[in-house]
């Protein structure tokens, strides 16, 4: 099925206007001022948990039900190579908020606490006159997944209906503002969180201040069978066309998992539609930067590692690292669909959003702003973006084949090194399921050499010595359990 993904993108590129790529880099701050509008744009940033790029209709998947996302994609900027730099929850969130790489902010595993350096995206927006809000999952405070998160640990977000982390979607709690009483979202939490986001947007209809609302859903992260029953009835596992890299012995489990996974995504799709409808009905959509994406993907038994099921994430395959990324901003970009194949990494998101808002980017940011690329076209001065695992844990722990790695994902290629040397090289254009590893093959000698040089340049620029996990643990003072994870409760 999803081998149609690359061919679908080719059709879109032919049918739509393909933009070029240009960018001022990290200090850019002019795009919002070029529109002639005095009002800074609102931001609504929605992200799922563990939704891979291949799980949408607009990516060419015929089995999913995503009419709202497909409709948005037809009028938006779509990054076809949006990369989760360190594909697991906490590292993504820390890089999203800081624009930094994990070895700078220090959160290269789950269940760690993000230090406050005063320059998170919430704090920058707040200083720039924005009202800020966060609804849903946080996973940046450590110290317990059900613990209250004090105001000083909220990174500049004021409106606050949040829990550190839960995947019990039908019995999901949260804390509101400075109330230390744990509250319960009614019913399926994604629906309740969506209703709250809609109320927030309607409340902002006549506000003179711009707002930035981040909505962090827990779905479609497993458990998959907890999706609404009416949606699960829409899907039959035997009807699915599986990815070509799911081995025969895992296909039964994969079909079973996909029923729930696609059901969660169908719910998510309706939630996104409700939120965008609220923006349109309040007249706020025109001057709102609206983003839909995910923190990382889900392997769903692709490239089975055995024994047991595959790791869900952390690995450098496309099912894990590629996420959907839709950006709509009608006031500046109109309703023209644009496909951008240039990779965007997690640390690039913060400077890109600030650039579109015309807000200066703090010197602490390491990512590259892509607002100029989005608006004017051109080319970036880089070949690709970093992909990395610094400390394998949980279902990718050492005993299950987990290994630290550094790699580069370009428009066409994936190249990855582990501590022993080159590990993976894939031509994703000709091998979309990443089945033929070209590492050290004579036919790919020049390609590997060029990508290796580019990767080394990235690591040098980040002062990344590619240390062993135990060295990083000692440096940061982290203690792990038998699962090679940071203990949580």
C-alpha positions in Angstrom: 0.0 0.0 0.0 2.3 2.7 1.3 4.7 2.1 -1.5 2.3 4.5 -3.2 3.6 7.2 -0.9 6.5 8.3 -3.0 4.5 8.0 -6.3 1.8 10.1 -4.7 4.3 12.8 -3.8 5.5 12.8 -7.4 1.9 13.4 -8.6 1.5 16.2 -6.1 4.7 17.8 -7.2 3.6 17.7 -10.8 0.1 18.9 -10.0 1.0 21.6 -7.5 3.4 24.4 -7.6 6.8 23.1 -6.3 8.6 25.8 -4.4 12.3 26.2 -4.2 14.2 26.6 -1.0 15.7 29.6 0.6 16.3 30.7 4.2 17.9 33.5 6.1 18.9 31.0 8.8 18.5 31.2 12.6 18.3 35.0 12.9 15.5 35.5 10.4 12.7 37.6 11.8 11.1 39.5 8.8 8.3 37.3 7.2 5.4 38.5 9.3 6.3 42.1 8.6 6.3 41.5 4.9 2.6 40.8 4.7 1.4 44.4 5.5 -0.5 43.1 8.4 0.0 44.9 11.8 -1.3 42.0 13.9 1.1 39.2 14.7 -0.4 35.8 13.7 -1.9 33.4 16.2 -0.4 29.9 16.5 -2.3 26.7 16.9 0.1 23.8 17.1 -1.4 20.3 17.2 0.7 17.2 17.6 -0.1 13.6 17.9 1.9 11.0 19.8 3.4 8.2 17.7 1.7 9.0 14.4 3.9 8.1 11.4 3.9 10.0 8.2 2.6 7.1 6.2 -0.7 7.0 8.1 -2.7 9.7 6.2 -4.8 9.7 3.1 -2.8 12.6 1.5 0.4 10.5 1.8 -1.2 7.8 -0.3 -2.6 5.4 2.3 -6.0 4.1 1.2 -6.8 2.3 4.4 -6.9 5.2 6.8 -9.8 7.7 7.3 -8.4 11.2 7.4 -10.7 13.5 5.3 -10.1 16.5 7.5 -6.3 16.2 7.3 -6.5 15.5 3.6 -8.6 18.6 3.1 -6.1 20.8 5.1 -3.1 19.3 3.2 -4.7 20.3 -0.1 -4.6 24.0 0.9 -1.4 24.0 3.0 2.4 23.6 3.0 3.2 19.9 3.4 6.7 18.8 4.4 7.1 15.3 3.0 10.3 14.8 4.9 9.5 16.0 8.4 12.0 14.2 10.6 11.8 13.5 14.3 15.4 14.1 15.1 15.5 11.8 18.2 12.3 9.8 17.6 10.9 9.4 21.1 8.6 11.5 23.2 10.6 13.6 25.7 13.5 14.4 23.4 11.2 15.6 20.7 9.2 17.9 23.1 12.4 19.4 24.5 13.7 20.2 21.1 10.4 21.6 20.0 10.3 24.0 22.9 14.0 25.0 22.9 15.1 24.7 19.2 18.0 22.8 20.6 19.5 19.3 20.0 19.3 16.7 22.8 23.0 16.9 23.8 22.4 20.6 24.5 19.1 20.5 26.5 20.1 17.1 27.9 16.8 15.3 27.4 17.9 12.4 25.3 15.6 9.9 27.0 12.1 9.8 28.3 11.0 11.0 31.8 13.6 13.7 32.3 13.0 17.3 33.4 13.6 20.2 31.0 15.7 23.0 32.6 14.4 26.5 32.3 16.8 28.7 30.3 14.3 31.4 29.8 14.2 31.0 26.0 11.5 28.3 25.4 9.1 29.1 22.6 6.4 29.7 25.2 8.6 32.2 27.0 9.7 34.0 23.8 6.1 34.3 22.6 4.9 35.5 26.0 7.6 38.2 26.0 6.4 39.2 22.5 2.9 39.9 23.7 1.2 36.5 23.2 -1.2 34.7 25.4 0.1 31.1 25.7 -1.6 27.8 26.4 -1.0 24.1 26.5 -3.6 21.3 26.6 -2.8 17.6 27.0 0.4 15.7 27.5 3.6 17.4 28.7 6.2 14.7 29.4 8.9 17.3 30.2 8.9 17.5 34.0 10.2 14.1 35.2 9.5 13.2 38.8 6.3 11.2 38.1 3.9 10.8 35.2 0.9 11.8 37.4 2.6 14.5 39.5 1.5 18.2 39.6 3.7 20.4 37.5 4.3 23.8 39.2 4.1 27.1 37.4 7.8 27.6 37.3 8.2 24.4 35.3 5.7 25.3 32.5 8.2 27.0 30.2 6.0 30.1 29.7 2.7 28.5 29.1 -0.2 30.2 31.0 -3.4 28.5 30.1 -2.7 25.0 31.5 -4.8 21.8 31.4 -2.0 19.2 31.5 -0.8 15.9 32.8 2.8 14.8 32.5 1.9 11.5 30.7 -0.8 9.0 30.4 -2.0 6.5 27.8 -5.2 5.6 29.6 -7.3 7.6 27.1 -10.7 6.7 28.7 -9.6 7.5 32.3 -7.3 10.4 31.7 -6.5 13.0 34.3 -5.1 16.6 34.2 -4.2 19.6 36.4 -5.7 23.0 35.6 -3.7 26.1 36.3 -2.4 26.3 39.8 -5.0 23.9 41.2 -3.2 20.9 42.7 -6.4 18.8 42.5 -6.2 16.1 39.8 -9.2 16.4 37.5 -10.7 13.8 35.0 -11.3 14.5 31.3 -14.8 13.2 30.6 -14.9 10.2 28.3 -12.2 9.7 25.6 -9.6 12.3 26.4 -8.9 13.5 22.9 -12.5 14.5 22.4 -12.6 16.3 25.7 -9.3 18.1 25.0 -10.6 19.2 21.6 -13.7 20.6 23.2 -11.5 22.6 25.6 -9.3 23.9 22.7 -12.4 25.0 20.9 -13.6 26.9 24.0 -10.2 28.6 24.3 -10.3 29.7 20.6 -13.8 31.1 20.9 -12.8 32.9 24.1 -10.0 34.6 22.1 -12.3 35.8 19.3 -12.3 39.4 20.4 -9.0 39.5 22.3 -6.6 42.3 21.2 -3.6 40.0 21.9 -2.4 37.1 19.7 -2.4 33.7 21.2 -0.3 30.5 20.9 -2.1 27.3 21.8 -0.3 23.9 21.8 -2.5 20.8 21.9 -0.6 17.6 22.6 -2.7 14.5 22.2 -1.7 11.1 23.5 -3.3 9.2 20.6 -2.6 7.2 18.4 0.2 5.8 20.8 -0.6 2.3 22.0 -2.7 0.8 23.5 -4.5 0.7 20.2 -7.6 -1.3 21.3 -8.8 1.6 23.5 -10.0 3.7 20.6 -13.7 4.5 20.4 -15.7 1.3 19.5 -17.7 3.0 16.7 -14.5 3.9 14.9 -13.0 0.4 15.3 -16.0 -0.9 13.5 -14.9 1.1 10.4 -11.8 -1.0 9.9 -11.1 -4.7 9.1 -7.6 -5.9 9.5 -7.9 -8.4 6.7 -8.6 -5.6 4.2 -5.3 -3.7 4.9 -2.4 -3.7 2.5 0.6 -3.8 4.8 4.0 -2.2 4.2 6.4 -4.3 2.3 8.8 -4.5 5.2 6.4 -6.3 7.6 7.7 -9.9 7.7 5.2 -12.8 7.3 5.4 -13.9 10.9 4.3 -10.4 12.2 1.5 -9.7 9.7 -1.3 -11.0 11.8 -0.3 -8.9 14.8 0.3 -5.9 12.5 -3.3 -6.2 11.1 -4.7 -6.4 14.6 -2.7 -3.4 15.8 -3.6 -1.3 12.7 -7.4 -1.6 13.5 -6.9 0.3 16.7 -4.2 2.6 15.4 -6.3 3.7 12.5 -9.3 4.1 14.8 -7.3 6.5 17.0 -6.2 8.4 13.9 -9.8 8.6 12.7 -10.7 10.2 16.0 -7.7 12.5 15.8 -8.7 13.5 12.3 -12.2 14.6 13.5 -10.6 16.5 16.4 -8.4 18.5 14.0 -11.4 19.3 11.9 -13.3 20.6 14.9 -10.5 22.9 15.9 -10.0 24.3 12.5 -13.7 24.8 12.1 -13.6 26.9 15.3 -10.9 29.1 13.9 -13.0 29.6 10.7 -16.2 30.3 12.6 -14.5 32.9 14.8 -12.8 34.6 11.9 -9.4 33.8 13.3 -8.2 31.2 10.7 -6.9 33.8 8.2 -4.3 35.2 10.6 -3.4 31.9 12.4 -0.4 29.7 11.7 -2.0 26.2 12.0 0.3 23.2 12.3 -0.5 19.5 12.5 2.3 17.0 13.1 3.5 14.3 15.5 6.4 13.8 17.9 7.6 10.6 16.1 6.3 7.6 14.2 5.4 4.0 14.9 7.1 0.9 13.5 4.0 -1.3 13.8 6.1 -4.5 13.2 8.0 -3.2 10.2 11.7 -4.3 10.1 11.0 -6.9 12.9 13.8 -7.1 15.4 12.5 -10.2 17.2 11.8 -11.7 19.6 8.4 -10.3 20.4 7.1 -7.2 18.7 9.2 -4.6 17.0 10.4 -1.4 18.8 7.7 1.3 18.3 10.2 4.1 17.9 13.8 5.2 18.5 15.1 3.3 15.4 16.3 5.2 12.3 13.8 3.7 9.8 11.3 6.0 8.1 8.3 4.4 10.0 9.9 5.8 13.2 11.5 9.1 12.1 9.1 10.5 9.5 6.0 12.3 10.7 3.2 14.3 9.0 3.7 18.0 8.9 1.0 20.4 7.6 1.4 24.1 8.0 -1.4 26.5 7.0 -1.2 30.3 7.2 -3.8 31.9 4.8 -2.9 35.5 5.5 0.6 34.9 4.2 0.5 31.8 2.1 -3.1 32.0 0.9 -4.7 28.6 0.2 -2.1 27.4 -2.3 -0.9 23.9 -1.7 2.9 23.5 -1.6 5.0 20.4 -1.3 8.4 20.8 0.3 10.7 17.9 0.1 13.6 19.6 1.9 13.9 17.8 5.3 12.8 19.7 8.4 14.2 18.5 11.8 12.7 18.9 15.2 15.0 21.8 16.3 14.0 23.7 13.1 10.4 24.0 14.2 10.8 26.7 16.8 12.8 29.1 14.7 10.5 28.5 11.7 7.4 29.5 13.7 9.1 32.5 15.2 10.3 33.6 11.8 6.8 33.4 10.4 5.6 35.5 13.3 8.4 38.1 12.7 9.9 37.5 16.1 13.6 37.4 16.7 15.2 34.1 17.4 17.2 33.7 20.6 20.9 32.9 20.3 20.3 29.7 22.3 18.4 28.1 19.3 20.5 25.6 17.3 17.8 24.7 14.7 17.5 26.5 11.3 14.5 28.7 10.5 12.7 27.7 7.3 10.2 30.5 7.1 12.2 32.0 4.2 12.1 28.7 2.4 8.4 28.4 2.9 7.6 31.9 1.6 10.2 32.7 -1.0 11.8 29.4 -2.1 15.5 28.9 -2.8 17.9 26.4 -1.3 19.3 25.6 2.1 23.0 25.2 2.6 22.6 21.7 4.0 22.1 18.3 2.5 19.9 16.9 5.2 19.0 16.7 8.9 20.4 14.8 11.9 18.7 11.6 13.1 20.0 10.2 16.4 19.6 7.9 19.3 21.8 8.7 22.3 20.7 6.1 24.8 18.5 3.2 23.7 16.0 2.1 26.3 12.8 0.1 26.9 11.8 -1.9 23.8 14.9 -0.8 22.0 17.3 -1.5 24.9 20.6 -3.1 24.3 19.4 -6.7 24.9 16.8 -6.2 22.2 19.3 -5.0 19.6 19.2 -1.3 20.5 22.2 0.7 19.8 23.1 4.4 19.8 23.5 6.0 16.4 23.9 9.2 14.5 22.7 9.6 10.9 21.5 12.0 8.3 18.2 12.0 6.4 18.2 13.8 3.1 15.5 14.1 0.5 16.6 10.8 -1.0 18.9 9.0 1.3 19.2 7.7 4.9 22.8 7.1 6.2 23.4 5.9 9.7 26.5 5.2 11.8 26.6 3.2 15.1 29.6 3.1 17.4 31.2 0.4 15.2 31.0 2.4 12.0 28.6 2.7 9.1 25.3 0.8 9.8 22.7 1.7 7.3 22.4 3.3 3.9 19.2 3.4 2.0 18.1 5.0 -1.3 14.6 5.9 -0.2 13.5 6.9 -3.7 14.2 3.5 -5.3 13.8 1.5 -2.1 10.9 3.1 -0.2 10.6 0.2 2.3 14.3 0.4 3.1 15.0 -3.3 2.4 18.4 -3.1 0.6 21.1 -1.8 2.9 23.8 -0.3 0.6 26.4 0.2 3.3 29.9 -0.5 2.1 28.7 -1.7 -1.3 30.9 -0.6 -4.2 27.9 0.7 -6.2 27.2 3.2 -3.4 30.8 4.1 -2.5 30.6 7.8 -3.5 27.2 8.3 -2.1 28.2 6.9 1.3 31.4 8.9 1.3 29.5 12.1 0.7 26.8 11.5 3.3 29.4 10.4 5.8 31.3 13.7 5.3 28.1 15.7 5.7 27.2 13.8 8.9 30.6 14.4 10.4 30.2 18.1 9.6 26.9 18.2 11.4 28.3 16.4 14.5 31.3 18.7 14.5 29.0 21.8 14.4 27.1 20.4 17.4 30.2 19.4 19.3 28.8 15.9 19.4 31.6 13.4 20.2 29.2 10.4 19.7 29.9 9.1 23.2 28.7 5.8 24.6 25.5 5.9 26.6 27.3 5.3 29.9 29.5 8.3 29.3 26.4 10.5 28.7 24.7 9.1 31.8 27.8 10.0 33.9 28.0 13.4 32.4 24.4 14.3 33.2 24.1 12.2 36.4 21.2 10.1 35.1 20.4 6.7 36.8 18.6 4.0 34.9 16.6 0.9 35.8 16.8 -2.7 34.4 14.9 -1.5 31.3 17.7 1.0 30.6 15.1 3.7 31.2 14.9 6.6 33.6 12.7 5.4 36.5 9.2 6.9 36.6 6.1 6.4 38.7 
